[in-house]
Amino acid sequence: MIQGELFAKVAFAYAEAENGRLNNSALYQRVGDPDKLKRKDPVGKDGQLHSLEARKIRWVQQTMKRLGLLQRVSPGVWGLSHQIKEQLHQATADVKMVAFSTTLGVAIWARSESVLPGLAPETVHLCITSPPYPLRYARAYGNPTEADFHEFICRSLEPVVKALVPGGSVVLNISNDIFMPGSPARSLYVERMVLALHDRLGLHLMDRIPWVNFSKPPGPTHWACAIQGGRKQLCVAYEPIFWFTNDPMKVRSDNRRVLEEHTARHLKLMASGGAGRDAQYGDGAYVLRPGSFGNETAGRIPKNVLMKGHVCPDTMEYRRFANGSGLRTHGAMFPTSIPDFFIRLLTEPGELVIDLFGGTGKSGLAAERLGRRWIVFEMIYEYLAGGSSAFKNFPGFEFAGMRPVSG
């Protein structure tokens, strides 16, 4: 097994080198132990003398080549390869590497479907994720198509559903800004996804929760803002968040974990002993009696609408770190407050939260702060490397760089 520390040293040696290229001699000098490099030991049946330290470094180098991170530039010279977009490296199907970890959780550079089947007997209490949107123009990390999105989601979630505890939940944040080709009519990909998750995976829809964000950039650009689009649409101000469970009667949610502060008006009403009148509304469906709302309670139950802007202190800190480290930043992140809310609502301390499309690790960060165990999967290595800075002060933090996942 390759040591994570050495793997990280080799990766960063190439990243810091001019044009991302190094000859082998320079690589050995940067990451090897000088005394061990000088030492020669017999190797193989013929007992030829070699530096075991140099062989260990070359093994890391060859592994990085197999993962698509390195390419041979010329004899004895290797450089960073760019598989998808400049400065972004995407995990292939056989890549399963630990990027960083804490006492409570681990961030894994991998496609989730390559790791999840080996998770047993571990069970999942909540999967919260924001999958790539089916955008017309794909972002740097790639996107599924609008027509195939429901297939993509079912494939991704199938191993999760198998590992979900009875009453466990799946929460998906998806886009509301997807249109039929050449038309101002919205795509029905959302409806296809909901029906497919119910019919094929047995998930029950608990709620559609709008994430309202009035600070979103105006859009859809063509149909709402551009004259050639005819100004036919309104600007989108929300994204839908879907909450599913495998067993509605055993669902593990508890709204007492997310109670909000009472309004000043309600506090005044409780202090006065409650309502002072008799009234009926809705032809008697709702009855108000003297004393109603007079009992003191711990807080008010939240409405099923989240009013949260996309600006987030954690995002700002991540961007400062990533830019300072020369890492390309993630183009679409939700604020930590989104996973924080659902983790509190749907789990208890010590339970397991996973994110299949983890990005910079916001779900893991929220889980860590709330005392939940967590696993974050992400295909783009640079996003995890940048997100790791938010975890450095938590117990047991280790930046593994790229350590193979066992099992």
Secondary structure, DSSP 8 states (H G I E B T S, - for coil): ---HHHHHHHHHHHHHSGGGEEEHHHHHHHHS-HHHHH--EEETTTTEEE-HHHHHHHHHHHHHHHTTSEEEEETTEEEE--SSSTT--B--TT-EEEEEE-SSEEEEEE-GGGTGGG-TT--EEEEEE------SS--TT----TTTHHHHHHHHHHHHHHHEEEEEEEEEE--S--B-TTSSSB--HHHHHHHHHHHHH--EEEEEEEEE-TTS----IIIII-GGGTT-S----EEEEEEEES-GGG----GGGG-B---HHHHHHHHTTS--S-EEETTTTEEE-TTTT-S--S-B---S-EE--S--HHHHHHHHHHHHTT----S----THHHHHHHHHH--TT-EEEETT-TTTHHHHHHHHTT-EEEEEESBHHHHHHHGGGGTTSTT-EEEEEEE---
